[in-house]
Amino acid sequence: MLLIKNGNVFDTKTGEYNKLDILINDGKIEKISSSINEDVEVIDALGMNVYPGFIDAHTHMGVMELVIGPDGYDNNEMADPINPQLRGIDCINPQTRSYEDARSVGVTTVVAGPGSQNIIGGTHVALKTSGYRVDDMVVKNHVAMKCAFGENPKKSYGDRGIAPNTRRAQVAMLRDTLYKAKEYMKMKDAAGDDLTKMGPVDIKLEALIPVLKREMPIKGHAHRADDILNFLRVAKEFNLRIIIVHATEGHLIADKLASANAACILGPSFSDGLKMEMKNVTFKTHKILHEAGVKIAIQTDAPISPVLDLPLMAAMAVKEGLDEAEAIRAITINAAEIYGFQDRVGSIDEGKDADIVISKSTPLDFEYLAEIVIINGRKIYSRLGV
């Protein structure tokens, strides 16, 4: 058991800080109260802020390994632009340095999986940043199916003389695959338990059934407004639950995103020099989308940008007008709610996983440092090494 006393605990519901004690037992938050006294190990957080563990809502951590180079690159399977059958959990090395970096800055959960070179790249998984075996780190598997629009798939295949060469081909190939999956689902439902009525199993189409049944969202890599709108059009046609990753020009179509009930995972937003479709990148997007009623989270795309930068990205959004409490929500509870694992992490509540960050400042302070990081009730990181 572990007891955190006297900390200023951030409430994701109200955006306020309250001086509270937190009792942790068997990896869970057992009790939160103004005064708890137990004969257990105590962390005195007097004068410090206490936050739920931060969540990086979109990464390729462990799929793209730091330092190793090409031998550690498993981000995209380039033999075919349509790969819904691939699972992020099958190619993550949690011992790459990104996971150590994450713990040191207070990122306790990440969503990781394949990249954006393919029209459909496979599923992502949410996992803790502490552990040696991915299976033991999973918060929720298959949190979203990844698809992509714009420059990445266009260049990756078009430069090889293979479809898609154009944006319209990307959309057509996605639509074609979803139609085939829809027909396959109908055939499977009609067959029921009678295997004689069922044709050959198609692992690609099987993987898309949860998407068509709205059991799993599909998240689309899209920077430009026209690519985002293409995704919204397809989603409406097939009645899909959608998440927009990057949404660099989302501020230009905020009303459309709000009316489509599309969540947006924003970032990384530090550079407009990476590619043409990012020429309108701005940290103002966060405020504009939030005020339009769009649920937002923030991501680093690590290791594209270092996972260490997640609090800094939230701070930059505040600098451009985003409400401070909402910026913290964007790296905690919002990400959990977007993917549907808010029952486990994202806020400090009784019964949830004891993933906690203790700091002398807020994560929005440009001099922010995590003093103590707790994952599943265990002290995983201490800045002083004790």
Secondary structure, DSSP 8 states (H G I E B T S, - for coil): -EEEEEEEEE-TTT--EEEEEEEEETTEEEEEES----SSEEEE-TT-EEEE-EEEEEE-BTTB-TTTGGGGB-S--TT-SB-TT-BGGGG--TTSHHHHHHHHHTEEEEEE---SSSSEEEEEEEEESS-SSHHHHEEEEEEEEEEE-SHHHHHHHHTTT-S-SSHHHHHHHHHHHHHHHHHHHHHHHHHTT-GGG-----HHHHHHHHHHTTSS-EEEEE-SHHHHHHHHHHHHHHT--EEEEE-TTGGGGHHHHHHTT-EEEE---S-S-S-GGGTT--THHHHHHHHHT--EEE--TTTTS-GGGHHHHHHHHHHTT--HHHHHHTTTHHHHHHHT-TTTSSS--TTSB--EEEESS-TTSTT--EEEEEETTEEEEETT--
